[in-house]
Amino acid sequence: MASRACKPETIYESKTVDIQHCPDCKMMHLTMGSITVRMSEHHFTQFAHDISRGLFELNSTHSSQPSLRVMM
């Protein structure tokens, strides 16, 4: 059985995270410093939604700070 090498492509990069997608294994690769997390496309979508909701809730409880409300 032949296996293909994982060749992720960067879809977003910042000072804190590098987000890559591998079309071969259909996985998302999130690299934050020395930590890399791999997850399915579906799990990544749910994770991004949860992070957005968490940021929204954090900002709504800290009304003295400028709002960064983000909802997907």
Backbone bond lengths (Angstrom), bond angles and torsions (degrees), N, CA, C in turn:
res aa  C-N    CA-C-N  psi(-1)  N-CA   C-N-CA  omega(-1)  CA-C   N-CA-C  phi
1 M - - - 1.441 - - 1.528 108.50 -
2 A 1.298 116.87 125.55 1.468 121.65 178.99 1.516 109.65 -84.62
3 S 1.326 116.07 139.18 1.465 120.00 176.90 1.525 108.43 -118.20
4 R 1.315 114.92 143.33 1.453 120.36 178.96 1.522 109.35 -92.33
5 A 1.313 115.45 143.11 1.462 119.80 176.96 1.525 109.23 -73.72
6 C 1.296 114.98 142.68 1.458 120.78 178.20 1.522 108.01 -74.29
7 K 1.340 116.20 122.80 1.467 121.59 -179.94 1.527 109.33 -128.75
8 P 1.345 116.43 78.00 1.465 119.01 -178.07 1.521 112.07 -67.61
9 E 1.324 115.36 146.58 1.461 123.18 178.76 1.524 108.20 -112.92
10 T 1.322 116.96 132.63 1.460 120.96 179.70 1.521 110.17 -69.03
11 I 1.342 115.14 127.04 1.467 119.84 176.68 1.527 111.58 -109.30
12 Y 1.349 116.33 -19.03 1.470 120.66 175.90 1.521 108.00 -158.21
13 E 1.327 115.71 141.25 1.456 120.91 179.35 1.519 109.41 -143.33
14 S 1.332 116.12 136.42 1.463 121.62 176.46 1.522 107.96 -142.59
15 K 1.319 116.39 -172.63 1.469 120.19 178.44 1.526 111.70 -69.76
16 T 1.328 117.57 -21.15 1.466 120.34 -175.00 1.518 114.50 -107.69
17 V 1.333 117.75 -21.97 1.468 118.51 -175.12 1.526 110.41 -151.01
18 D 1.318 114.49 148.54 1.460 122.24 171.39 1.524 105.23 -121.15
19 I 1.334 116.88 117.95 1.470 121.09 -178.85 1.521 107.99 -107.21
20 Q 1.321 114.70 122.53 1.454 121.03 -179.40 1.517 110.44 -123.56
21 H 1.328 115.21 153.83 1.460 121.66 176.22 1.514 107.76 -125.34
22 C 1.327 116.26 134.31 1.457 121.12 177.24 1.527 108.33 -107.31
23 P 1.330 117.19 111.73 1.467 119.37 -179.95 1.531 112.62 -68.52
24 D 1.331 117.93 -21.60 1.462 120.97 179.78 1.530 112.76 -74.44
25 C 1.343 115.96 -49.61 1.471 119.15 -177.41 1.525 112.39 -97.19
26 K 1.350 117.49 -3.83 1.474 122.84 179.11 1.522 112.33 59.64
27 M 1.338 115.88 34.51 1.455 121.10 -179.58 1.520 109.99 -116.29
28 M 1.334 114.60 152.32 1.456 122.54 173.84 1.526 106.83 -98.50
29 H 1.312 116.75 140.42 1.461 122.81 178.68 1.521 107.32 -119.53
30 L 1.329 117.44 115.87 1.457 122.59 177.55 1.517 107.54 -107.65
31 T 1.321 117.93 116.70 1.458 121.94 179.64 1.509 108.53 -111.09
32 M 1.346 114.58 120.04 1.461 122.29 179.13 1.522 106.55 -125.03
33 G 1.339 115.90 97.98 1.461 119.66 -175.75 1.514 110.05 64.38
34 S 1.326 116.68 -124.08 1.460 121.03 -178.65 1.532 112.92 -90.12
35 I 1.323 117.23 5.21 1.465 121.47 -178.14 1.523 109.75 -107.17
36 T 1.326 116.94 130.09 1.460 121.61 173.07 1.515 108.37 -122.34
37 V 1.333 115.26 129.34 1.461 122.06 178.18 1.512 107.35 -115.42
38 R 1.329 116.39 129.99 1.457 121.67 176.60 1.518 108.12 -110.91
39 M 1.331 115.70 134.68 1.460 119.57 179.01 1.524 109.27 -149.69
40 S 1.320 114.43 159.45 1.466 119.34 179.07 1.527 109.67 -66.33
41 E 1.320 115.60 161.93 1.458 120.37 177.89 1.527 110.97 -58.58
42 H 1.336 116.62 -41.87 1.464 121.11 179.38 1.525 110.65 -63.70
43 H 1.328 117.63 -46.24 1.457 121.52 179.94 1.530 110.05 -62.57
44 F 1.328 117.72 -40.41 1.457 121.72 178.05 1.533 110.93 -60.18
45 T 1.323 116.44 -43.27 1.465 120.71 179.50 1.527 110.22 -61.38
46 Q 1.322 117.43 -45.09 1.462 121.14 178.71 1.526 111.37 -65.92
47 F 1.340 116.74 -41.10 1.457 122.41 178.90 1.534 110.22 -61.02
48 A 1.335 117.21 -46.57 1.467 121.60 179.44 1.532 110.64 -60.89
49 H 1.317 116.32 -40.69 1.465 120.96 177.65 1.532 110.44 -63.19
50 D 1.321 116.85 -45.08 1.468 120.94 179.86 1.530 111.61 -64.11
51 I 1.334 117.53 -40.87 1.466 121.03 177.97 1.531 109.75 -63.00
52 S 1.314 116.96 -42.71 1.464 121.16 178.71 1.523 111.10 -61.84
53 R 1.330 116.90 -43.64 1.474 120.36 178.72 1.517 111.02 -65.80
54 G 1.341 116.11 -39.33 1.463 119.68 177.62 1.519 111.82 -62.52
55 L 1.324 117.52 -41.42 1.461 121.83 177.79 1.524 110.34 -64.53
56 F 1.320 116.32 -41.87 1.465 121.00 177.39 1.522 110.73 -59.60
57 E 1.335 117.41 -47.19 1.467 121.43 -179.95 1.518 111.23 -65.22
58 L 1.315 117.66 -41.62 1.460 121.12 178.65 1.521 110.60 -59.95
59 N 1.313 116.17 -46.13 1.467 119.95 -179.47 1.517 112.49 -68.31
60 S 1.322 117.93 -30.95 1.469 119.47 179.90 1.524 111.42 -75.35
61 T 1.331 118.44 -23.18 1.465 120.68 178.08 1.516 112.09 -88.82
62 H 1.332 116.98 -16.22 1.461 122.24 178.46 1.527 108.69 -113.73
63 S 1.335 115.97 67.59 1.463 120.68 -173.89 1.526 113.29 -67.27
64 S 1.349 118.52 -14.16 1.464 119.89 179.54 1.527 111.62 -77.75
65 Q 1.342 117.20 -15.41 1.458 120.96 178.24 1.523 109.64 -94.16
66 P 1.339 117.24 153.80 1.462 118.65 176.03 1.522 111.37 -57.91
67 S 1.283 116.58 140.82 1.452 121.68 -176.51 1.518 112.28 -77.44
68 L 1.310 116.35 134.12 1.456 123.31 174.67 1.515 108.23 -121.80
69 R 1.301 117.96 42.31 1.462 122.25 -173.99 1.516 111.10 -62.55
70 V 1.320 114.31 123.14 1.444 121.08 -179.76 1.519 107.84 -133.44
71 M 1.295 117.47 126.63 1.452 121.68 174.75 1.504 107.89 -132.15
72 M 1.325 116.22 140.88 1.467 120.66 177.76 1.496 109.42 -102.02
